[in-house]
């Protein structure tokens, strides 16, 4: 009978293998769905799905390591996407937008979309604003195939990058989720542009 620590070591090794393969699939094949990347990685490695599957945090760590080795330019690409996000957030400033998704977490690739969240009492106001700004948009299909009237997701293009705008009810703002306000993103980018905080003349 195998000792528990031996099983734990084997499990950790298999999880690391899946994480590394999934990271490569995300980086090279531009997969955006972590769950799909994990399943595909496990299948390629001949590992059955189950408790061996790594967490999203493990995938993110493996992806950061992969890009540090094979895509050293990733930091510039990520900051470019964040600057685009900031420009759109300034356009949408009236709605107090939040940045979320892969551009916030740092795992976005050059072809990733930018995910923004608006918390609104009147979801139609976002569509009216886009129409008034002459911004062509389309409704994105909901994950369950049903688009809820108070939680539509809109998509449009800005500077050759897709923007996914997720409108949620105002009371959903109390829910905890990873997101960033415009002023926080401005601060983050100011550090990226000037890491030594050198005063500008």
C-alpha positions as a printed NumPy array, in Angstrom:
array([[  0.   ,   0.   ,   0.   ],
       [  1.417,   3.381,  -1.042],
       [  2.276,   5.827,   1.644],
       [  0.237,   9.083,   1.679],
       [  3.292,  11.284,   1.061],
       [  4.203,   9.22 ,  -2.028],
       [  0.697,   9.715,  -3.428],
       [  0.867,  13.419,  -2.645],
       [  4.181,  13.687,  -4.484],
       [  2.776,  11.838,  -7.494],
       [ -0.342,  14.013,  -7.477],
       [  1.742,  17.194,  -7.317],
       [  3.896,  15.992, -10.203],
       [  0.864,  15.204, -12.375],
       [ -0.777,  18.529, -11.525],
       [  2.434,  20.331, -12.483],
       [  2.559,  18.444, -15.805],
       [ -1.021,  19.385, -16.61 ],
       [ -0.408,  23.003, -15.557],
       [  2.645,  23.323, -17.797],
       [  0.917,  21.749, -20.806],
       [ -2.227,  23.854, -20.277],
       [ -0.098,  27.002, -20.02 ],
       [  1.51 ,  26.197, -23.351],
       [ -1.892,  25.631, -24.964],
       [ -3.145,  28.964, -23.642],
       [ -0.029,  30.839, -24.748],
       [  0.491,  29.216, -28.145],
       [ -3.005,  28.139, -29.23 ],
       [ -4.705,  31.213, -27.736],
       [ -7.145,  29.212, -25.626],
       [ -9.003,  31.519, -23.258],
       [-10.979,  28.886, -21.346],
       [ -8.873,  27.502, -18.486],
       [-11.194,  24.532, -17.97 ],
       [-10.887,  23.553, -21.635],
       [ -7.109,  23.999, -21.543],
       [ -6.841,  21.722, -18.492],
       [ -8.997,  19.013, -20.064],
       [ -7.086,  19.176, -23.349],
       [ -3.733,  19.085, -21.535],
       [ -4.753,  16.067, -19.445],
       [ -5.993,  14.268, -22.553],
       [ -2.728,  14.943, -24.419],
       [ -0.733,  13.63 , -21.449],
       [ -2.931,  10.56 , -21.068],
       [ -3.989,  11.561, -17.569],
       [ -7.552,  10.876, -16.516],
       [ -9.469,  13.876, -15.164],
       [-10.234,  13.99 , -11.48 ],
       [ -8.522,  15.201,  -8.355],
       [ -5.265,  15.539, -10.302],
       [ -6.592,  18.616, -12.128],
       [ -4.745,  21.808, -11.121],
       [ -6.498,  24.947,  -9.946],
       [ -6.766,  28.083, -12.064],
       [ -4.167,  29.679,  -9.789],
       [ -1.717,  26.888, -10.644],
       [ -2.408,  27.439, -14.353],
       [ -1.819,  31.181, -13.985],
       [  1.513,  30.549, -12.225],
       [  2.604,  28.096, -14.932],
       [  1.524,  30.54 , -17.635],
       [  3.544,  33.343, -16.045],
       [  6.613,  31.054, -15.946],
       [  6.087,  29.953, -19.55 ],
       [  5.802,  33.501, -20.836],
       [  8.811,  34.64 , -18.82 ],
       [ 10.906,  32.048, -20.682],
       [  9.358,  31.981, -24.169],
       [  7.577,  35.335, -24.446],
       [  9.742,  37.933, -22.663],
       [  7.878,  40.628, -24.586],
       [  4.638,  39.652, -22.834],
       [  4.902,  42.429, -20.259],
       [  4.863,  45.086, -22.995],
       [  1.914,  43.379, -24.712],
       [ -0.017,  43.191, -21.439],
       [  0.603,  46.837, -20.6  ],
       [ -0.507,  47.8  , -24.101],
       [ -3.824,  46.01 , -23.499],
       [ -4.155,  47.695, -20.112],
       [ -3.586,  51.109, -21.705],
       [ -6.325,  50.367, -24.222],
       [ -8.579,  49.302, -21.371],
       [ -7.876,  52.578, -19.595],
       [ -8.815,  54.582, -22.694],
       [-12.137,  52.752, -22.97 ],
       [-12.757,  53.147, -19.238],
       [-12.271,  56.887, -19.633],
       [-14.835,  56.918, -22.448],
       [-17.215,  55.023, -20.139],
       [-16.284,  57.08 , -17.061],
       [-19.919,  58.103, -16.464],
       [-20.715,  54.438, -15.671],
       [-17.777,  53.848, -13.27 ],
       [-16.441,  50.817, -15.145],
       [-14.264,  48.076, -13.677],
       [-11.544,  46.051, -15.405],
       [-11.746,  42.275, -14.958],
       [-10.64 ,  39.074, -16.659],
       [ -7.288,  38.111, -18.158],
       [ -6.055,  41.667, -18.786],
       [ -6.427,  42.353, -15.073],
       [ -4.996,  39.035, -13.859],
       [ -2.039,  39.323, -16.237],
       [ -2.532,  36.113, -18.203],
       [ -3.859,  37.857, -21.327],
       [ -2.111,  37.268, -24.616],
       [ -1.841,  39.697, -27.548],
       [ -5.122,  38.402, -28.988],
       [ -7.113,  38.481, -25.751],
       [-10.209,  40.604, -25.346],
       [-10.598,  43.267, -22.679],
       [-13.344,  42.577, -20.136],
       [-15.08 ,  45.502, -18.459],
       [-17.945,  45.44 , -15.964],
       [-20.668,  48.059, -15.482],
       [-23.099,  47.968, -12.539],
       [-26.262,  49.729, -13.665],
       [-29.872,  50.168, -12.59 ],
       [-30.809,  50.63 , -16.241],
       [-28.825,  48.213, -18.447],
       [-30.233,  49.82 , -21.602],
       [-28.382,  53.039, -20.761],
       [-25.099,  51.399, -21.802],
       [-26.499,  50.506, -25.212],
       [-27.951,  53.983, -25.667],
       [-24.56 ,  55.488, -24.787],
       [-22.762,  53.326, -27.346],
       [-25.324,  54.241, -29.999],
       [-24.917,  57.942, -29.231],
       [-21.144,  57.553, -29.509],
       [-21.666,  55.819, -32.871],
       [-19.93 ,  52.702, -31.571],
       [-21.059,  49.551, -33.354],
       [-21.695,  46.751, -30.895],
       [-23.342,  43.373, -30.704],
       [-24.908,  41.327, -27.946],
       [-22.771,  38.409, -26.808],
       [-24.511,  35.079, -26.203],
       [-24.866,  34.174, -22.552],
       [-22.993,  31.161, -21.199],
       [-26.281,  29.349, -20.613],
       [-27.642,  30.396, -23.989],
       [-30.127,  32.836, -22.422],
       [-29.448,  36.555, -22.345],
       [-30.917,  38.152, -19.204],
       [-32.431,  41.61 , -19.673],
       [-30.661,  43.049, -16.613],
       [-27.284,  41.372, -17.349],
       [-26.469,  41.769, -21.048],
       [-22.946,  41.413, -22.407],
       [-21.972,  43.698, -25.276],
       [-19.023,  43.481, -27.622],
       [-17.312,  46.12 , -29.744],
       [-13.862,  46.801, -31.137],
       [-11.438,  49.481, -30.027],
       [ -8.028,  49.952, -31.643],
       [ -8.082,  46.405, -33.112],
       [ -8.949,  44.826, -29.752],
       [-12.287,  43.308, -28.8  ],
       [-13.975,  44.859, -25.78 ],
       [-16.4  ,  42.65 , -23.857],
       [-18.687,  44.849, -21.784],
       [-20.596,  42.984, -19.081],
       [-23.555,  44.858, -17.595],
       [-24.724,  43.685, -14.172],
       [-27.452,  44.836, -11.782],
       [-26.405,  47.574,  -9.358],
       [-26.841,  45.351,  -6.282],
       [-24.349,  42.842,  -7.742],
       [-21.571,  45.358,  -7.036],
       [-21.54 ,  44.131,  -3.428],
       [-20.423,  40.683,  -4.565],
       [-16.747,  39.913,  -4.215],
       [-14.874,  39.335,  -7.454],
       [-11.511,  40.302,  -8.878],
       [-11.912,  43.703, -10.514],
       [-10.158,  47.08 , -10.673],
       [-11.395,  50.667, -10.803],
       [-10.087,  53.182, -13.33 ],
       [ -8.015,  55.107, -10.78 ],
       [ -6.401,  51.851,  -9.616],
       [ -5.5  ,  50.945, -13.201],
       [ -4.046,  54.417, -13.74 ],
       [ -1.856,  53.916, -10.679],
       [ -0.773,  50.464, -11.86 ],
       [  0.203,  51.773, -15.291],
       [  2.064,  54.735, -13.835],
       [  4.233,  52.256, -11.916],
       [  4.773,  50.184, -15.082],
       [  5.788,  53.289, -17.022],
       [  8.007,  54.614, -14.245],
       [  9.02 ,  51.697, -11.955],
       [ 11.574,  53.818, -10.067],
       [  9.054,  56.631,  -9.517],
       [ 11.369,  59.161, -11.147],
       [  9.783,  62.637, -11.158],
       [  8.898,  63.79 , -14.638],
       [ 10.058,  67.217, -15.781]])
